[in-house]
C-alpha cells in the first residue's frame, strides 16, 4: 500500500518538480506582503482594522503550501487535469487507496517544506517577533497555522480528485470569497485570527496548537475516506 503510494507521489513530483520552483516564487511574492503587514502590526504602525488583509493573506496563502504549480495548474478548468489522470491510473494495477495516499503524501511533504521555510524565515527576519515569542512559543504559533493549512489543503485535494476541473475551479473562488467574509466578520468584531494566535502562543497555550494539529490529522483521514468513496462513484468524463 505505502510502497505504491510512495511511487505515485514520486511520479507526480518528477512530472511537476519545476512547478515547485513556481510555487516558491508565488509564495515568496505573497509572503512578502503578509510579512510586511505582520511587521506593521507588531510595530503598531497601522490600525488594527487593517488586520483583515493579514488574516486574508494567511487564510488564502497557507492552503497553497502543499501544491506544485506547474503548467497544468492553470489549465484545470479547461483540461480537467486530474480526471484525466484518474482515468489513466484506473487502467493500471493501481488501487484507489494508493492514488489517494500518494496524493496526500506529496501534499504533506511539500507543505512541510514550505511551512518550515515560511515560518523559519519570518522568525529570523523580525526582531519584534522574537521579542514577543521565544522559540518554544513560536513553535506553538507555527503549529497552529500548520493545522489550519493542512485542513484547508486536504479539502482542496478532495475537491481536486473528487470533482471535475470546472467544479474545482469554481470551488477555489468560493473558498476565497468565504475566507474574505470570515476576515471581514472578525474585523467588524475587532478581532484578528493572526493576532489572536500570536497572543495565545505568547501565553504558552499549547492546547490550541495541539487541537489544530489533531484536527489536521483527522481531516486528512476523513477526507481520504470520503475521497475513496467519491472516486469509486464519480465519472471521469464529466
C-alpha positions as a Markdown table, in Angstrom:
| # | Residue | x | y | z |
|---|---|---|---|---|
| 1 | Unk | 0.0 | 0.0 | 0.0 |
| 2 | Unk | 2.5 | 2.6 | 1.2 |
| 3 | Unk | 5.1 | 1.5 | -1.3 |
| 4 | Unk | 2.6 | 2.1 | -4.1 |
| 5 | Unk | 1.6 | 5.4 | -2.6 |
| 6 | Unk | 5.2 | 6.5 | -2.5 |
| 7 | Unk | 5.7 | 5.6 | -6.1 |
| 8 | Unk | 2.7 | 7.7 | -7.1 |
| 9 | Unk | 3.9 | 10.7 | -5.0 |
| 10 | Unk | 7.4 | 10.3 | -6.6 |
| 11 | Unk | 6.0 | 10.1 | -10.0 |
| 12 | Unk | 3.8 | 13.2 | -9.5 |
| 13 | Unk | 6.8 | 15.1 | -8.2 |
| 14 | Unk | 9.1 | 14.1 | -11.0 |
| 15 | Unk | 6.4 | 15.3 | -13.5 |
| 16 | Unk | 5.9 | 18.6 | -11.8 |
| 17 | Unk | 9.2 | 19.4 | -10.0 |
| 18 | Unk | 9.6 | 22.6 | -11.9 |
| 19 | Unk | 6.2 | 23.6 | -10.5 |
| 20 | Unk | 7.8 | 23.6 | -7.1 |
| 21 | Unk | 10.1 | 26.4 | -8.2 |
| 22 | Unk | 7.0 | 28.4 | -9.4 |
| 23 | Unk | 5.3 | 27.6 | -6.0 |
| 24 | Unk | 8.3 | 29.1 | -4.2 |
| 25 | Unk | 8.2 | 32.2 | -6.3 |
| 26 | Unk | 4.4 | 32.7 | -5.8 |
| 27 | Unk | 4.8 | 32.1 | -2.0 |
| 28 | Unk | 7.8 | 34.5 | -1.9 |
| 29 | Unk | 5.6 | 37.1 | -3.5 |
| 30 | Unk | 2.6 | 36.6 | -1.2 |
| 31 | Unk | 4.8 | 36.1 | 1.8 |
| 32 | Unk | 6.4 | 39.4 | 1.3 |
| 33 | Unk | 3.1 | 41.2 | 1.7 |
| 34 | Unk | 1.9 | 39.2 | 4.6 |
| 35 | Unk | 5.2 | 39.7 | 6.3 |
| 36 | Unk | 5.1 | 43.4 | 5.8 |
| 37 | Unk | 1.6 | 43.5 | 7.3 |
| 38 | Unk | 2.7 | 41.4 | 10.2 |
| 39 | Unk | 5.7 | 43.6 | 10.9 |
| 40 | Unk | 3.4 | 46.7 | 10.7 |
| 41 | Unk | 1.1 | 45.2 | 13.3 |
| 42 | Unk | 3.9 | 44.1 | 15.6 |
| 43 | Unk | 5.4 | 47.6 | 15.4 |
| 44 | Unk | 1.9 | 49.2 | 15.7 |
| 45 | Unk | 2.5 | 51.3 | 12.6 |
| 46 | Unk | -1.0 | 50.7 | 11.2 |
| 47 | Unk | -4.6 | 50.5 | 12.6 |
| 48 | Unk | -5.8 | 47.2 | 14.0 |
| 49 | Unk | -8.7 | 47.5 | 11.5 |
| 50 | Unk | -6.3 | 46.7 | 8.7 |
| 51 | Unk | -5.6 | 43.2 | 10.2 |
| 52 | Unk | -8.2 | 41.8 | 7.7 |
| 53 | Unk | -5.6 | 41.9 | 5.0 |
| 54 | Unk | -3.1 | 40.0 | 7.1 |
| 55 | Unk | -5.8 | 37.4 | 8.0 |
| 56 | Unk | -6.9 | 37.0 | 4.4 |
| 57 | Unk | -3.3 | 36.5 | 3.3 |
| 58 | Unk | -2.8 | 33.7 | 5.8 |
| 59 | Unk | -6.2 | 32.1 | 5.1 |
| 60 | Unk | -5.6 | 32.0 | 1.4 |
| 61 | Unk | -1.9 | 31.5 | 1.2 |
| 62 | Unk | -1.3 | 28.6 | 3.6 |
| 63 | Unk | -3.5 | 26.1 | 1.7 |
| 64 | Unk | -1.2 | 26.6 | -1.3 |
| 65 | Unk | 1.9 | 25.4 | 0.6 |
| 66 | Unk | 1.2 | 21.8 | -0.4 |
| 67 | Unk | 0.7 | 22.3 | -4.2 |
| 68 | Unk | 3.0 | 22.2 | -7.1 |
| 69 | Unk | 2.1 | 25.0 | -9.6 |
| 70 | Unk | 3.2 | 23.5 | -12.9 |
| 71 | Unk | 1.7 | 24.4 | -16.2 |
| 72 | Unk | -1.3 | 22.2 | -15.7 |
| 73 | Unk | -2.4 | 24.1 | -12.7 |
| 74 | Unk | -3.6 | 27.0 | -14.8 |
| 75 | Unk | -5.5 | 24.6 | -17.2 |
| 76 | Unk | -7.5 | 22.7 | -14.6 |
| 77 | Unk | -10.8 | 24.2 | -15.7 |
| 78 | Unk | -10.3 | 23.6 | -19.5 |
| 79 | Unk | -8.4 | 20.3 | -19.5 |
| 80 | Unk | -9.8 | 18.7 | -16.3 |
| 81 | Unk | -6.3 | 17.5 | -15.4 |
| 82 | Unk | -6.9 | 15.1 | -12.5 |
| 83 | Unk | -9.9 | 13.5 | -14.1 |
| 84 | Unk | -7.7 | 12.5 | -17.0 |
| 85 | Unk | -5.0 | 11.2 | -14.6 |
| 86 | Unk | -7.5 | 9.2 | -12.6 |
| 87 | Unk | -8.9 | 7.7 | -15.8 |
| 88 | Unk | -5.4 | 6.8 | -16.9 |
| 89 | Unk | -4.5 | 5.3 | -13.5 |
| 90 | Unk | -7.7 | 3.2 | -13.5 |
| 91 | Unk | -6.3 | 1.3 | -16.5 |
| 92 | Unk | -3.2 | 0.3 | -14.4 |
| 93 | Unk | -2.9 | -2.1 | -11.5 |
| 94 | Unk | -3.1 | 0.9 | -9.0 |
| 95 | Unk | -5.7 | 0.9 | -6.3 |
| 96 | Unk | -7.8 | 3.9 | -5.4 |
| 97 | Unk | -6.3 | 3.9 | -1.9 |
| 98 | Unk | -2.8 | 4.1 | -3.3 |
| 99 | Unk | -3.8 | 7.0 | -5.5 |
| 100 | Unk | -5.2 | 8.9 | -2.6 |
| 101 | Unk | -2.4 | 8.1 | -0.2 |
| 102 | Unk | 0.2 | 9.1 | -2.8 |
| 103 | Unk | -1.5 | 12.4 | -3.5 |
| 104 | Unk | -1.8 | 13.2 | 0.2 |
| 105 | Unk | 1.8 | 12.1 | 0.9 |
| 106 | Unk | 3.1 | 14.5 | -1.7 |
| 107 | Unk | 0.8 | 17.3 | -0.4 |
| 108 | Unk | 2.1 | 16.8 | 3.2 |
| 109 | Unk | 5.8 | 16.6 | 2.2 |
| 110 | Unk | 5.6 | 19.7 | 0.1 |
| 111 | Unk | 3.5 | 21.5 | 2.7 |
| 112 | Unk | 6.0 | 20.8 | 5.5 |
| 113 | Unk | 8.9 | 22.1 | 3.4 |
| 114 | Unk | 7.1 | 25.4 | 2.5 |
| 115 | Unk | 5.8 | 25.8 | 6.1 |
| 116 | Unk | 9.3 | 25.4 | 7.6 |
| 117 | Unk | 10.7 | 27.8 | 5.1 |
| 118 | Unk | 8.0 | 30.5 | 5.6 |
| 119 | Unk | 7.8 | 30.5 | 9.3 |
| 120 | Unk | 11.6 | 30.0 | 9.8 |
| 121 | Unk | 12.4 | 33.0 | 7.6 |
| 122 | Unk | 9.7 | 35.1 | 9.2 |
| 123 | Unk | 11.1 | 34.4 | 12.7 |
| 124 | Unk | 14.6 | 35.1 | 11.7 |
| 125 | Unk | 13.7 | 38.3 | 9.9 |
| 126 | Unk | 11.6 | 40.1 | 12.6 |
| 127 | Unk | 13.2 | 41.1 | 15.8 |
| 128 | Unk | 9.8 | 42.2 | 17.1 |
| 129 | Unk | 8.5 | 38.7 | 16.6 |
| 130 | Unk | 11.5 | 37.2 | 18.5 |
| 131 | Unk | 10.8 | 39.8 | 21.3 |
| 132 | Unk | 7.2 | 38.7 | 21.5 |
| 133 | Unk | 7.7 | 35.0 | 21.3 |
| 134 | Unk | 10.5 | 32.8 | 22.4 |
| 135 | Unk | 11.4 | 29.8 | 20.1 |
| 136 | Unk | 9.0 | 27.4 | 22.0 |
| 137 | Unk | 6.2 | 29.9 | 21.8 |
| 138 | Unk | 6.8 | 30.5 | 18.2 |
| 139 | Unk | 6.5 | 26.7 | 17.6 |
| 140 | Unk | 3.0 | 26.9 | 19.1 |
| 141 | Unk | 2.1 | 29.7 | 16.8 |
| 142 | Unk | 3.5 | 28.0 | 13.7 |
| 143 | Unk | 1.9 | 24.6 | 14.5 |
| 144 | Unk | -1.5 | 26.3 | 15.0 |
| 145 | Unk | -1.3 | 27.6 | 11.4 |
| 146 | Unk | 0.2 | 24.3 | 10.3 |
| 147 | Unk | -3.1 | 22.6 | 11.3 |
| 148 | Unk | -5.2 | 25.1 | 9.5 |
| 149 | Unk | -3.2 | 24.8 | 6.3 |
| 150 | Unk | -3.3 | 21.0 | 6.3 |
| 151 | Unk | -7.1 | 21.0 | 6.9 |
| 152 | Unk | -7.7 | 23.6 | 4.1 |
| 153 | Unk | -5.3 | 21.9 | 1.6 |
| 154 | Unk | -6.7 | 18.4 | 2.1 |
| 155 | Unk | -10.2 | 19.8 | 1.5 |
| 156 | Unk | -8.8 | 21.2 | -1.8 |
| 157 | Unk | -7.4 | 17.8 | -2.7 |
| 158 | Unk | -10.8 | 16.3 | -2.0 |
| 159 | Unk | -12.3 | 18.7 | -4.5 |
| 160 | Unk | -9.4 | 18.3 | -6.9 |
| 161 | Unk | -9.7 | 14.5 | -7.2 |
| 162 | Unk | -13.4 | 14.1 | -6.4 |
| 163 | Unk | -14.9 | 16.5 | -8.9 |
| 164 | Unk | -14.3 | 17.8 | -12.4 |
| 165 | Unk | -11.9 | 20.6 | -13.1 |
| 166 | Unk | -14.7 | 23.0 | -13.7 |
| 167 | Unk | -16.2 | 22.3 | -10.3 |
| 168 | Unk | -12.8 | 22.5 | -8.6 |
| 169 | Unk | -12.1 | 25.8 | -10.3 |
| 170 | Unk | -15.4 | 27.3 | -9.0 |
| 171 | Unk | -14.8 | 25.9 | -5.5 |
| 172 | Unk | -11.5 | 27.8 | -5.3 |
| 173 | Unk | -13.3 | 31.1 | -5.9 |
| 174 | Unk | -16.0 | 30.2 | -3.4 |
| 175 | Unk | -13.2 | 29.4 | -0.9 |
| 176 | Unk | -11.5 | 32.7 | -1.3 |
| 177 | Unk | -14.9 | 34.5 | -1.0 |
| 178 | Unk | -15.8 | 32.6 | 2.2 |
| 179 | Unk | -12.4 | 33.5 | 3.7 |
| 180 | Unk | -12.9 | 37.1 | 2.8 |
| 181 | Unk | -16.3 | 37.0 | 4.6 |
| 182 | Unk | -14.6 | 35.4 | 7.7 |
| 183 | Unk | -11.9 | 38.1 | 7.8 |
| 184 | Unk | -14.4 | 40.9 | 7.5 |
| 185 | Unk | -16.6 | 39.4 | 10.2 |
| 186 | Unk | -13.5 | 39.2 | 12.5 |
| 187 | Unk | -12.6 | 42.8 | 11.7 |
| 188 | Unk | -16.1 | 44.1 | 12.4 |
| 189 | Unk | -15.8 | 42.5 | 15.8 |
| 190 | Unk | -12.4 | 44.0 | 16.4 |
| 191 | Unk | -10.6 | 40.6 | 16.1 |
| 192 | Unk | -7.8 | 39.2 | 14.1 |
| 193 | Unk | -7.0 | 35.5 | 13.7 |
| 194 | Unk | -3.3 | 36.1 | 13.3 |
| 195 | Unk | -3.0 | 38.4 | 16.3 |
| 196 | Unk | -5.2 | 36.1 | 18.4 |
| 197 | Unk | -2.9 | 33.1 | 17.6 |
| 198 | Unk | 0.1 | 35.3 | 18.5 |
| 199 | Unk | -1.4 | 36.2 | 21.8 |
| 200 | Unk | -2.3 | 32.5 | 22.6 |
| 201 | Unk | 1.3 | 31.5 | 21.7 |
| 202 | Unk | 2.7 | 34.3 | 23.8 |
| 203 | Unk | 0.7 | 32.9 | 26.8 |
| 204 | Unk | 2.3 | 29.5 | 26.2 |
| 205 | Unk | -1.1 | 27.8 | 25.4 |
| 206 | Unk | -0.1 | 24.6 | 23.8 |
| 207 | Unk | -3.7 | 23.5 | 23.7 |
| 208 | Unk | -4.6 | 25.5 | 20.6 |
| 209 | Unk | -1.7 | 24.1 | 18.6 |
| 210 | Unk | -2.4 | 20.5 | 19.8 |
| 211 | Unk | -6.1 | 20.9 | 18.8 |
| 212 | Unk | -5.1 | 22.3 | 15.4 |
| 213 | Unk | -2.7 | 19.5 | 14.6 |
| 214 | Unk | -5.1 | 16.8 | 15.8 |
| 215 | Unk | -7.8 | 18.4 | 13.7 |
| 216 | Unk | -5.5 | 18.3 | 10.7 |
| 217 | Unk | -4.8 | 14.6 | 11.2 |
| 218 | Unk | -8.5 | 13.9 | 11.4 |
| 219 | Unk | -9.2 | 15.9 | 8.3 |
| 220 | Unk | -6.5 | 14.1 | 6.3 |
| 221 | Unk | -8.0 | 10.7 | 7.4 |
| 222 | Unk | -11.6 | 11.9 | 7.0 |
| 223 | Unk | -11.2 | 13.5 | 3.6 |
| 224 | Unk | -9.2 | 10.4 | 2.5 |
| 225 | Unk | -12.0 | 8.1 | 3.4 |
| 226 | Unk | -14.7 | 10.3 | 1.7 |
| 227 | Unk | -12.5 | 10.6 | -1.3 |
| 228 | Unk | -12.2 | 6.9 | -1.7 |
| 229 | Unk | -16.0 | 6.6 | -1.9 |
| 230 | Unk | -16.2 | 9.6 | -4.2 |
| 231 | Unk | -13.7 | 8.4 | -6.7 |
| 232 | Unk | -15.3 | 5.0 | -6.9 |
| 233 | Unk | -18.6 | 6.6 | -7.8 |
| 234 | Unk | -17.6 | 9.5 | -10.0 |
| 235 | Unk | -17.4 | 9.8 | -13.7 |
| 236 | Unk | -14.0 | 10.9 | -15.2 |
| 237 | Unk | -15.6 | 12.3 | -18.3 |
| 238 | Unk | -17.9 | 15.0 | -16.9 |
